[in-house]
Amino acid sequence: MRTTHTQNRRPGTAAAHLPRVRPSAGKGTTSDYAYSRHVANPELRKVYGFTFETGYSQNTAEDSFQPPFPEADRIAEEATSGLMSILHSCVCAIHLIGIDLFGDEEEETLTTMRGIRDHRLLQTENGREWVEVLERHQAELIQLATTDEAFRSISGELITMTGKMLRSEGRGFEHGRELRQLLSELEGSGVSPELRADLRRLHLLIRQIEDRPIDDAIDFLEEVRPYRAKGG
């Protein structure tokens, strides 16, 4: 949360005012209630609740737990910014689009893609950077997927085609040309310059790996760092 707060902090805000996140010692709170629901009713899912206290310790307990206004408003605004960034990062745009368009029909595709992300890409530094390329555009992708029918349809085709190739085991990256065509269509839609730049770089990447077997293509992602949207 501290990292996301730093990224979203308003210009001119001093670093000394960064909120501190610490576990709360309070009992019988909403955090306990959230966790207890599955105990009271076994049919409910387990939910872990967390309580965040923000701000630094002051001279008095009163000021520490309730800073004076307008300082309290500013701390709440910045803490909310960090929390919203965390919530955005918890939503997978690919899963959202796949389930929205296909329901359970593409669950096998999504499971395959998650497996490659978790067990291959996230195990290497370069692979993690490729995952970050997607994650930095999550909010925009989700917004476009929920408001732009054409974007959602093209994205769905990309997910379906990618899933088929990933499940083809030793066969080659045989739909590379079709994937590049779909990416070109997305580049021409109403996306931000930053997303358009990364779509273009993904387009060029597919050109490099489209003749390789699937495992070799994934190995390539683990060995080569992605181009940055700025600075190359």
N, C-alpha and C positions, 0 to 999 in steps of 0.2 A: 504494500500500500504506500509505503514511503517513496518507493521508486515512481509509482504512477502519479503520486501527488507532485513530485518534483517536475515531472514532465508536463503537468497541467497547471503548475503554479503561474499566477498572473505575472507579467513583466513588472519588475520593480519591487516584488515582494522579497524581503530579506530571507536568506537561508536560515537565519537564527529562529525564524518563526515556524519552521517545519513542525507539523504535528508529531507527537510521539505516540506510537501505538503500543499498548501494554495490556496484558490480560487483566480482566477485572476479577476482584475477589468476591464480588457480590453473589449471593445465593438467592434462590427463589425469584430470579429475574426472568425476563423474556427468553434469555438464552437457555435456561433450564427448561422452560416450558416447551420451547421448540424441540429439544431433545427428548423430552418425556412423552411426546405424543405417541410414538411407536410403542412405548411401554404400556400405555393405557389402552391402546388399540393396535394389536399386532398386524392388522391389515394396512396400517399406514406405513409409509417409508421412513427410514431413519433420517433425521435431519440434525446436523450439528449447528448449534447456535453460537454466535460470538458477540461479545460486547467490546466495543472500541472506546477507549478514552483518549481524547486528543488534547494536545497542549502540554506545556512544561509546568513543573511544580513551581509555584510562586511562594511568596513569603508567608502566606496564610492558607489554610485548608480551604477557606471560602473562595479565595481567588483562584486556587488551583483547580477546583472542580466546577466553578462557575466564574470564568473570566469576565471582567467588566465589558459592557457594550461600548463601542461597536466592535471591539476585539473579538468577542464571542461570535458575532455574526460572520466575521471574516474567517475565523478558524472553522466554523461549521461549513462555510462555502467551500473551502479548500479540502476539507476532509470528505465532503460529498463528491467533489471532483475525483478524488482518488478512488472512492468506493465505486463510482460509476465506471471508471476505467477497468476496475477489477471485474465488475459484472459483464462488461463488454467482452473481456478476454475469456469469460467462461462459456460464451456462446460460439459454437463452431458454425461458420457461414455455410460450409459444405454440407454439414449434417442438416442444417435448417432447410436449405434448398432441396436436398435430396428427399427428405421426409415430406416436405410440403408438396412436392411434385408427384412423388411415386409411392408415398406411404411405406408400407413394409416390403414392397416389391424390391427396393434397392437396398435393403438392410444388409444383404451379403456384400454388396459393393462398398458400402460405408464401413462395414467391419473390416474388410480387406484394406481399405485406405487407412483406417485408424491403426491397424496392425503394422503397416509399413512405417507410418509416422512414429509410433511408440517404440517399436522394436528395432528399427533400422535408423531412421533419420535422427531421432532424438538421442541416439547413442554416440554421435560424433559431433564435433564442433561445427563442421561445415553443414552437416545435416540439420542441426538446430537453427542455423542461420537461414536455411531454406524454409523451415517452418515459420520463422519470424517474418519472412517476406509476406506470407499469407496473413499472419496475425496482425501485422500493422495496418492491414486494410479491412479488418473484420467489420468495424462499424459501418464503413461505406458499403461493403458488400451486402451486409444485412439490410441496410436501408434500400439499396437498389433492388434486392431480391423481393422486398415486400411492397415496393411501389411501382416497379417497372416490369410489366408482363413480358416484354421482349427479352430483357436482360435475364429474367428468371428462366425463361424457356431455353435460351442459349446456354446458360450455366448448367441447366439440367442435362442437356445433351453432352456437355463436357464431362460431367460427373459419370454419366452412363458409359460413355466411350472409354474414359480412363479406367473405370472399374472392369470393363471387359478385357482390356489389355493387361491389367494387373493380375487378373485371374487366369491368364493364358499360359502361365508358368514359363517354359523355356522359349516360347515363340517371341518374335521380334516386336518392336514398337510399331506395329503395322498400320496404325491409324494416325500417324504423325501428321500427314498432310491435312486430314480432316480436322484434327485438333488445331492446327495452325490457322485454318480457315475460320473456325469458331472464335479463336482468340482475336483474329482480325476484326470480326464483327463486334466483339466486346470493346475493342480499342476504339471503334467508331461510334460507340454509344456515349451517353452522357456521364462518363466517369471523370474523376479528378485527374489533373496532369500527373500526379504521383502514381496513381493506380495505372494510368495508361502507360507510363514509362515501365512499370514492372510487368505489365501484360506483354509489352513489346519484348522485353528481355526474356520472358518465359517463352515467347514465340521463337526467339533465336535459339534458346536452349533446346527446344524440341527438335529444331532442325539438326542440332548436333547429335542427338541421341536416337533419332527416329529409326535408324537402321540397326540399332543394337538390340540384343536380347533384353528382356525386361530386367533380369538380375544385373546385367552390365549397366543398364541405364540407371538403376538405383545406386550401384557402386559409384557411378560418375557423380551423382548428387552428393555422395558422402565424401568425395575426394576434391570437389571443386567448390570454391566459395561463390555465392551468388553475387552478381553485380548489384551495386547499390543504386537506388532510384536517383540519388544525387551523387555526382562525382565519379560514377562508373567503378 
